Amino acid sequence: MASEATGVAGLAERYAAALFELADERKALDAVASDLTGLRRLIDDSADLRRMIRSPVLQRDEQARAIGVVGERAGLDLLTRNFLGLLARNRRLFALPEMIHRFLRILAERRGEVTAQVIAARELSAAQRQAVDERLRQAVGRKVAVDFRVDPNLLGGLVIKVGSRMVDASLKSKLARLALAMKGAG
């Protein structure tokens, strides 16, 4: 299992680096980053799309057509759509979520940013996002590229990951700690 994860990570790193170089050459880093962020949101929100990119039973051309329609309907840049088509033809769509993560990390490093992931129980408002972004910038001491995600299973609160550090202030974790403490008290 570990070698499989390492293989996907290495594969994702190579494809992300190649896309980054192409986007950089074509002065399309912002467009591709925006496309990939939107695509990640689509993948997170759609079980059908997740199944399609991971399906070993779909033929290459079926996956290529399907991801092409997704890219066209989402209004993705031609470079991003061509990249998705290449992934489908090479049977590599299964690694797309990791490729997106790696591309955005490379971009953040290039810009001197620290990357952070903020997971909330519900969608944050623009003001809340800005407040979280500002607090993270103050805590880290430099610009932070924040990846906001939603996980309704948290019930409330936030989980924040910056590098190897994690702060879990979710209601789900607090309830789990309370349940554990009550078991010990009984």
C-alpha positions, 0 to 999 in steps of 0.5 A: 500500500505504501508503494502505491501511495508513493507511486501516485505522489511521484506521478502527481509531482511529475505531471504537476511540475510539467503543467506548471512549466507549460503554464509559466512559459505561456504566462497562464499560471493564474488562469491554470491555478484558478481552473484547478481550484475550481476543478478541485471544488467540482471533484469534492462536490460531485461523487459522479465526477470522483467515480468517473476519474477513478473508474478503471472500467471506463475506456480512455476515449470515454474518460477523455470525452467526459472530462472534456465536457466537464472542462468545457462546461466549467469554462476552463482555459485551453491549456487546462483542458488539453492537460485533462485530455492528456491525463485521460489518454494516459489513464492518469485521471485517478491522480488528478486531485493529488496533481492539483494539490501539488501544482498549487503547492509549487505555485505557492512556493514560487510566490514565497507563500506558505500553504494552509488548509482550512476545513470548515463545517459549512461554507465560510463567508467572504468576511470570514475567509478574509479574517481567517486569512489575516489571522494565519498571515499574522501567525505565520509571519508571511503571505499564506495561500489558503485552501478552504474546504467544507466537511459537514461531518465536523458539525462546527468549528474549523480544522487548520493545517499549516505544514505539519502543524494542525489545529483541530477546533472542530465540534466533532473533535471536542465532542469526541474528547468529551466522550473520552473524558466521560468514559474515564470518569465513569 
